[in-house]
Amino acid sequence: MAAIVASAKGAGILTGDAARAGRYIEPGAACVTVGVDVSLLAQGMRRVAADFGLGANARPGNRFSY
């Protein structure tokens, strides 16, 4: 990261780990992205499915389906 910043180029990182992302800001990353659109969508859909008793935690005999 330091070498990129020293070369006056825009340093950036894409990570799925919010704790790790914070470590790139202080050394000078110009762009820090946490998460990928597909993974964020999947997480949201899992939450909605769980709200309706669907998905991996579905209750037996649930009348709802995908």
C-alpha positions in Angstrom: 0.0 0.0 0.0 2.8 2.4 0.9 4.5 1.9 -2.4 1.4 2.7 -4.4 0.6 5.8 -2.3 4.2 7.0 -2.7 3.9 6.6 -6.5 1.0 9.1 -6.5 -1.4 6.4 -7.9 -4.8 5.8 -6.4 -4.5 2.8 -4.0 -7.5 0.8 -3.2 -8.8 -2.5 -1.9 -11.8 -4.7 -2.1 -12.5 -6.9 0.9 -15.3 -8.8 2.6 -13.9 -8.2 6.0 -14.9 -4.8 7.6 -12.2 -5.1 10.3 -9.5 -5.6 7.7 -10.9 -2.7 5.5 -10.2 -0.3 8.3 -6.5 -1.2 8.3 -6.1 0.1 4.7 -7.5 3.6 5.3 -4.8 4.9 7.6 -1.9 4.0 5.2 -3.6 6.1 2.5 -6.0 3.9 0.5 -8.1 6.2 -1.7 -10.8 3.6 -2.2 -11.8 0.9 0.4 -14.8 -1.3 -0.6 -16.3 -3.7 1.9 -18.5 -6.5 0.4 -19.5 -7.4 -3.1 -23.0 -6.7 -4.4 -23.8 -10.3 -4.9 -22.8 -11.3 -1.4 -24.7 -8.4 0.1 -27.8 -9.3 -1.9 -27.5 -13.0 -0.7 -27.1 -12.0 2.9 -30.2 -9.8 2.7 -32.2 -12.6 1.0 -31.2 -15.1 3.7 -32.5 -12.7 6.3 -35.8 -12.3 4.5 -36.1 -16.1 4.0 -35.4 -16.6 7.7 -38.1 -14.1 8.6 -40.6 -16.3 6.7 -39.2 -19.5 8.2 -37.5 -20.5 4.9 -34.0 -21.5 3.9 -31.5 -23.4 6.0 -33.4 -22.8 9.2 -36.9 -23.7 7.8 -39.3 -25.4 10.1 -40.6 -28.8 9.0 -44.1 -28.6 7.5 -43.7 -24.9 6.6 -46.4 -24.0 4.1 -44.3 -21.4 2.3 -41.9 -22.2 -0.5 -39.5 -20.4 -2.7 
